[in-house]
Amino acid sequence: MAETQRYLDLPLEEVIGDRFGRYSKYIIQDRALPDARDGLKPVQRRILYAMHHERNTHDKPHRKSAKTIGTVIGNYHPHGDSSVYEAMVRMSQDWKLRNVLVEMHGNNGSVDGDPPAAMRYTEGRLSSISSELLRDIEKETVDHIPNFDDTIMEPVVLPAKFPNLLVNGSTGISAGYATEIPSHNLGEVIDAVIQRIDHPEASVDELMTALKGPDFPTGGIIQGVEGIKKAYETGKGKIVVRGRAAIETIKGGKEQIVIDEIPYDVNKANMVKKMDELRIDKKVEGIAEVRDETDRTGLRVVIELKKDADSTGILNYLYKNTDLQISYHFNMVAIHNKTPKLLSLPQLLDSYILHQRDVVTRQSNYDLRKAKERAHIVEGLMKAISILDEVIATIRASKDKGDAKNRISEAYGFTEAQAEAIVNLQLYRLTNTDITSLQEEEAELKKRIADLEAILGDEQKLLKVIKTDLKKLRKQYATDRVTKIEDEIEELKINLEVTVPSEDVLVSVTEEGYIKRTSLRSYAASNGEGFAMKDGDTLLGLYEINTTDTLLAFTNKGNYIYLPVHELPDIRWKDLGQHIANVISIDRNEHLIKAIPIRDFKQPQYLLFATKNGMVKRSELHLYQAQRYTKPLVAINIKDDDEVIGVELTSGSQEVFLASNKGYGLWFDETELKPIGQRAGGVKGMTLKDDEEVINLASFHLGEDPSLLLITHRGAAKRMRLKEFDKSQRAKKGVVMLRELKKNPHQIVGFLATHSGDRIHLLTDKGVLQTIHPMDFKANDRYSNGSYVVDNETEGDVTKVWQEQQYERVFTDE
């Protein structure tokens, strides 16, 4: 029976929940988060208290760090020595703390993330301002509790005569909570505390007249006053912190960017390495060299630029793509009333003021008690001196000290404390001068007692003591602000020319999806011959464009692929291009139908789409400029049984011509199509019979007067002039373009708007390839079936028609 009672039958989740809850509470309260009153975590408080207790203060020589760490872990903090030493080192790093709490001799790490020397090599002591955190701790100003082994007492919190939490900030992560409080300027924080004491209802706006915002030890520039205000109101907010950089002109007409301040908590070495990687990887164009010239005189990083480089654009690129600019997220969580709490600025100030009221009250009570005790002794000594001969005679007649005390107490009415002071009196004190000094001391003590009682009896006088002390501290320790604050977050605009070397290249796109960019040098070396392409594949486009341009590749499924030219693989003219599937994932039954090069998306141009089922759509070009392009984007919304058969880039006032496989053609004005959204589905462009479908779309300006070329499945080719047609409206059936035959009527497989010099290729189902020149055919009317160019009985039916792509310089230099 006794054996079974040793074990409790509990559900696992209950046990785990209870144990983890206790562990979380411990690490939240006693490890990772700072106290709202003194701004210290337990390990920091114990280090400072241990150094104070050992008299390792700013007015004494430095002491070996290992000795301090031994005292801390032996008496107060039973954890690993390395973690305690790291906490001590951090309190000595002037790039981490706005006002360092520990002064250290030796290597205490660096802004490059270098580790500090081992604790056996370094020496430390409390800084001058640390003594203000610990001042008057002996006057019972704070509660003390037994240490881990109940051998000595340690403070629960420090008196903290200055608002350390806001001045030095804090960062920490615990179970379920994290904190991120930035450092501030000591003078500004003290002004805000005084303002809050004078006006307990002061709003955040009012407080921000004194406390402008964070003041990081590494300086830099803060952008976003709204973010600071939100953080001060709610405890959470976001600001942008950027390093301080200047553009300087150097010899040879070149420029360089000089950085002398970096954002808070940024590892300088990693930042410089990243900048150099951008140069090596040619992610940014125009950087000649990146040098870290930091020395004992201060931080200095130099980015030397090439001649004629866009210095402002490069600097903006560095702000955007390196830690030269970071986002800082406030998360002002601290232990308040033994509970982790997200605190606003007024709550943080109130918590500190409440703590100071408690500290000054306790301090005044302690001083009052000591003053009254001393006044009582002084009163006894003065009485004893006035009857000195009798007192001496009584003492001489006594057997020992105890007997003497009893006798003078009984004879003259001295208390125990007074009697003790009298019998311990030294002979030199019995001179005539001593009585005057005692009288002076008595008067001083009476005044001191009256002052202390006034402080304890009047809250305004108590607050005045706090304010006077804070003003004295501000005068002694406040320094100028090092971080500049700007109202707005600057939007970083980066010209593509900054990141991409401007170069004219040839870009080729094939129907099967092989894309490549080729240097003009490679093309010239091959004399434009021997272009690599798979059997059966055809060129969709061959363009001479710039690396700063963009290619839009459209698929039959209504999607488009956004391809910045500089991101295309650079492949030789005689080598096969990279398949689109290697760049972006597309469906297996999806293929490219058109590629359109774009130089400027802001141009007032439109994209015109036509689908197999007769739907058409017009959308503004700028809608197709993508910021993210890791997958195909929607160009037009189509139904499952439909597919896109044509895409054209138009000026907004062009002619539109649709042709169906049954031999109907419809001509209407582009302006009939109202511009709609990128993801919209379009409107009916042509009315079709049940088994009829649109073959192709052509667009042109009226003055161009193109020849319209039809190719039928039976191998007939027919050229017509636009004047053969009457202009109609969209959603009509169109007019016939072929003579209707009862037996084996012609079906159109190819329709193109052509000009002089074009070459058209035809492919039959038996693999026969035929090339024709449209202008070799005389212009026909709408009612003929044209001339046969392929004998379909022997060579097979025509299945595919395409126009030969010529090397085309798309954009002329303006």
Phi, psi and omega in degrees: 000314179298327181295317183290331182289345180290340184243143176255136178266097183237148176295142183301316184298328179292315181295311181300313181301314181295313182293318181291325177300317179294318180297316180300313181301320181294312184286334176290310185281322193246019179212303198259337185249145181280157174279139183293341185276310182249357175071019184244146168276160183307318183295322179293316181299319182291323177297311182296319181292320179298316180295320178295316181297326181272008181059034179269064190257175188294341181264006178242164179298157176297152180234148182307130183300322182301324180294316178298313181298319177302315179297316183297311184283337179282327186253328191232325193229087185282067179230185183295141182294329183293320181292324179292319180295320178300319179294321179294316180299317182300324180289352179254358186268114185285357173262358176251323182246138180291321175231105188295145183260344179230134173263133185231139171260137180105183184283109178252035178089186180206169179292348176274001180084013177294142180287151176288163174295159178298156187294343178287345182260336186261160178230148182216165172202165178294144174280168182300318183289336177297326181298336178285333175290328186258353185303136177068018178294335179286349184267029177057034182283337181227159178288145173242147177231159178296147176287187189298331180247018175060027181264325178222171180259150175225152183285146176284324181209158178266156180302329174049077182286353170229154186286081189295326184299315179282326183292312184257352179066186179195153175219139181187156179229132176224191182286109176085351180225149171221157177226145177211097180244123183282162176280157181226171179280127184306312181300318181293320181295316179298319176300319180293321178297314180297320179297321180290326177294315181289325182230085185301341180260012184305133180279170178299319178302316180293318179296328182286353171288333177265311182259098187292324185159183181302153176227094186284146180299334181270006179073229180086190182232130175260136175238134176111075178296328179299321179295320178296314182298317180298319180295319180291333180277323188243341185097345179233143179181166182232135174231165174254130177243125179234153177289167178263122183228146178229148178260122182243149176266134178240178184298154180083012179074010180270169178234161174219150176260126180246123179252123179241359173216140179240161181298157182298139175066022176262134177281113186298317182300317179294322179296315180295320180298317180297319179297319180290326177295322177298323178292313183295316182281000179057034175287334177229137186260132173117356178270125179270319184201146174241123183231138172261106183256022180296134174217194185294344180278344178147172182284137178203116175242128183246129174247104181277133185255156175285166181296140178065017178286152179278092187297318180294318179297319179293318179299317177298321178296319179293321176301319187281327191246002176227178180281015173293340172222130180229163171263132177249127182251113174294141171208080194277076179258131176214165177281116180233122185054045177066016182228138175292131185215141174280118189247140172277172178300312178302322179293321177297316180295317180297320179298318180292316181297318178300318178298316181294323177298318179294315181298313182292323177298312180297317180299317181293319177299317180296311180298322180296316179299314181295321180294319179294321178297317181291321178299322178296317179295314181300319178301317179295317181296318180296320178295318182295320181293328180290335176238048191299312185299316179298316181299315181297317180299317180297317182293319182295332181278352184277158181282314182211187184300313181298318180294321181297317179299315181297317184295313182289330177296315182290319186286321189239002176078023175286147174281173180302314182295318180294317181298320179298317180293323182292314183290338177271001183296133178277152187299324183296340181287352184272013179283167181295329183291334187296324182297323180291320178295325178293320179296319177297317180297321180298317180297317178300315182295321179298317179296316180299316180297317180297316180298314182294320178295326177293318178299315183288336182266347184229115183298323181297321179291324177299314180294326178296321177299316180298314182296317180299317180296318180295319179297322179295318178296318181299316180298323185278322192244344186293141177234169180292152176295139180251340179261130180271144180244129176244143188297312189252152173276120183287131176279124185272116177253124183241121176291140180301331182298336180290321186266344185233127175293126183286120183210135175281130183222167174258130177242130179240141179228129178252162182298324181284355173103019177268124185235141174205157171245137184232138178289150179297334178294317180295321178296315182294322181295333180264003183056026179072012182250160174078030179298130185278126179205147180288155178298136177086351180272155178228153179283129173272329182193147176220108189234140168266110180223180185259156179296342179272000179273177180229145176248130174255119180252121185257144182249164179294342183269010177085013177257166171222153182245126184268116186234095171299130188301323183294343180270352179287147180293136179274107187233145181297155180303323186270004179253151180292141179290177178272137180287143183303330181295337177282341180265320186209145184276124176233161181295155182294327182267018181254134178221163183281142178240340183200145173232129182236120177281140181232131175264317185222114181288347182277352179297144180284071181238169185226155171252130183247128183240146172225142180246165181303323183272012172091012177274144177229155180208145174232130179225151179292139185301320187299339179295341186264005175281119187256144173266322177243132184216051180273354178213165178300140181253155183285126177258322178206141181273118182238159178281164186301322184273003184253164171206156181282134179245348180200144175223133179228146172265123186236167180271348183106349181223042182258174177266145180242134179228125178247141178233138180254163181293340181275002174094021178256144179232138181231127182243125176212173185273140180301328184294347175293342181262114179287132180299132180231178188293164182299320186265005182288167186260347178093184182232171181289129180258327184211135178277128186240153172283178185301312184258022181259147176214156180283134181270316183200168179237138173231143175225146184196164173274149185301323182290344182289328182047065182285162171268134180263121184250128176249139171236129181257165182295338181274005174091015179268142176240139184216129178251135179229155174264154182298333183294347177290346186247152171259139179290136183238207178232162180293161178072011175268171181282333184092182180244158183288143180240000180224153173287129183283129178249140179285322182256127178046063182294154179291139171246132180284130175247344179217136177219125184218144170268113189242164179227173180300135178096349180289149175239132183244135179253140176238139178233132181261169180290351176261009175084011179278129179253130180231137178244133180230158174249116186306324185286356175284345182260139177284152182290132180253166170275184186285346191257011177256170179250013173075198184246142179284131176245347178226136175273103188288341179289324181260326186258353177096167179284144177288130181244338186216136179228134176209158180267136179292131181276126178263153173300117188233125172275108191286309185252124173274145181292127179286000000 
